[in-house]
Amino acid sequence: MSDSPAARLQLLFEGHRLTPTQRRIAHSMVRRAADVPFLSSVELAEVAGVSQPSVTRFAVALGFDGYPALRKHLREVAPAESEAGHNGINEYQQAVQAEIENLRHLADLLADPSPVERAGRLLAASRPLPVLGLRAASSQARGFAYFAAKVHPDVRLLDEGGTMLTDRIDAARLAGASALLCFALPRHPKEVVEALAHARSAGLKVVTVADSAFAPVAGHSDLLIPAAVGTGLAFDTACAPMLLGRVLLEAMCDDLPDAQARLEEFDAKAAARGLFVE
């Protein structure tokens, strides 16, 4: 199992029934995993956008006497380099190292392939297949939809918000869709949460790739597979969510019996049209 700060926090939270406010605190802690052992309860409350008593109740929900006990535990299990810096490497190298840790954690998660295999079956069976991703997640949704369209007969990209988003979800459902794939990354748009709630009420199974198991979309997802984002630069980096999207594509292809034939047909047409420079 990966020994990254984020991975240790995920293990600490697993198995606990958390309220929406507590999931918000957990999500904030995962995003600031390296800093959390050194934050006061007031500072953590400010980071998570909750009250200080909520942080105390959160610590108790995890089985600690209070937040000081939780912080003491986190400091005891934190690696020495958390306080001593990053062995002299610069901030760009730190960002790359953090992404490597995120990928290692994803590899550990995929040791149990059953969630991805289940997701693949759901996505392959949905005709059409709506793929949702707004704002920061739009590029992930667009990349998945681009490749998925080569093997799936009807992929519908939903990468723009607005009043028509619900209409497009309804149209996909009426056309026969049984599942929706969502990419949800920080900062999480309220519109995505509302869209997933509507999709489930319409009868769609929601498969979500999110940056944390405690992301705001968790309560509106039938199957959520987490892939952490890097937070060391001015803008988040999303190597792990992108790779997870490709893994889901592979799983979906495994449940599409004509996937290989479709790919070969595309290659033949591309060659005839001279689409690519060889």
Secondary structure, DSSP 8 states (H G I E B T S, - for coil): ----HHHHHHHHHTT----HHHHHHHHHHHHTTTTGGG--HHHHHHHHTS-HHHHHHHHHHTT-SSHHHHHHHHHHHS-THHHH-STT--HHHHHHHHHHHHHHHHHHHTTS-HHHHHHHHHHHH-SSEEEE--GGGHHHHHHHHHHHTTTSS-EEEE---STHHHHHHHHHHHTT--EEEEEE-SS--HHHHHHHHHHHHTT-EEEEEES-TTSTTGGG-SEEEE---B-SSSS-B-HHHHHHHHHHHHHHHHT-TTHHHHHHHHHHHHHHHT-S--
